[in-house]
Amino acid sequence: MFTPKIPPPDTAPTPGTSLVHPLTGIVHTSACTCHHTPNAAPAPAPTPTAPVNRTAVQFTPGSLIIAAAGGTAVVLVVGTVLVSMLLATAITAASVAVCAVVLRSLLNRPNNR
């Protein structure tokens, strides 16, 4: 079930061949059945126009204050989350250390209770 399914060597394609055979000998019929000749060459494709030059972004004093307040809020929230994670790690480490000391004292002197 988990073994790879590799085709037998006689059906595997060689590196120089392709699994897709080229289409040869196909004759396409014309789109219309009227027997006229085209009288004009097709029109050239339209050239793309250059994009309109845009002005640089201009900040108003109000938008600068809002951007600064938003950045400050993001920094404060991320800082609060990181400090709380550090505090949780410190509290966990301290409680594990206390448990280790208590277990060590209980296991070293069982007769002195």
C-alpha positions in Angstrom: 0.0 0.0 0.0 2.8 2.4 0.9 5.2 1.3 -1.8 5.7 3.5 -4.8 4.0 2.4 -8.0 6.7 2.5 -10.6 5.8 1.4 -14.1 7.6 -1.7 -15.4 10.8 -0.8 -17.4 9.3 -1.8 -20.8 6.5 0.8 -20.5 8.4 3.6 -18.8 9.3 6.5 -21.2 13.0 7.1 -21.9 14.4 10.5 -21.2 14.6 11.4 -24.9 11.0 10.6 -25.7 7.8 12.3 -24.7 4.4 10.8 -23.7 2.7 13.4 -25.9 2.7 12.5 -29.6 2.9 15.4 -32.1 -0.2 16.1 -34.1 0.5 15.6 -37.8 -1.7 15.3 -40.8 -4.6 17.3 -39.4 -6.4 19.5 -41.9 -8.5 22.4 -40.5 -11.5 23.6 -42.3 -12.3 27.2 -42.8 -14.6 29.0 -40.4 -17.1 29.9 -43.1 -18.2 28.0 -46.1 -18.5 31.0 -48.5 -15.7 30.9 -51.0 -14.5 34.5 -50.9 -11.0 35.8 -50.7 -10.0 38.3 -47.9 -9.7 41.8 -49.4 -7.7 43.5 -46.7 -5.0 42.6 -44.3 -6.0 42.3 -40.7 -5.7 45.4 -38.6 -2.7 45.6 -36.3 -3.2 45.1 -32.6 -3.7 48.3 -30.7 -0.6 49.4 -28.7 -1.1 49.8 -25.0 -1.2 53.3 -23.7 1.2 54.4 -21.0 -0.3 54.5 -17.5 -1.3 57.8 -16.0 1.4 59.3 -13.8 0.2 59.2 -10.2 1.2 61.6 -7.6 3.1 60.5 -4.5 1.1 59.7 -1.4 0.6 62.9 0.6 0.0 62.7 4.3 -2.0 65.3 6.1 -1.2 66.2 9.7 -4.3 64.3 10.8 -3.4 61.1 9.0 0.2 61.3 10.4 -1.2 61.5 13.9 -3.5 58.6 13.3 -0.7 56.5 11.8 1.6 57.3 14.8 -1.2 56.4 17.2 -1.9 53.2 15.4 1.8 52.3 15.4 2.1 53.1 19.1 -1.0 50.9 19.9 0.5 48.0 18.0 3.8 48.3 19.8 2.1 48.5 23.2 -0.1 45.5 22.5 2.7 43.3 21.2 4.9 44.4 24.1 2.2 43.5 26.6 1.8 40.1 25.1 5.5 39.4 25.1 6.0 40.5 28.7 3.0 38.4 29.9 4.5 35.4 28.1 7.8 36.0 29.8 6.2 36.4 33.2 4.2 33.2 32.7 7.4 31.4 31.9 9.2 32.8 34.9 6.3 31.8 37.3 6.2 28.3 35.8 10.0 27.9 36.2 9.8 29.1 39.9 7.0 26.7 40.7 8.8 23.8 39.1 11.9 24.7 41.1 9.9 24.8 44.4 8.3 21.4 43.6 11.8 19.9 42.8 13.1 21.1 46.2 10.1 19.7 48.1 10.3 16.4 46.3 14.1 16.2 46.9 13.6 16.9 50.6 10.8 14.2 50.8 12.8 11.6 49.0 16.2 12.1 50.7 15.0 11.8 54.4 11.9 9.5 54.6 12.8 8.5 58.2 13.2 12.0 59.6 9.5 13.0 59.5 
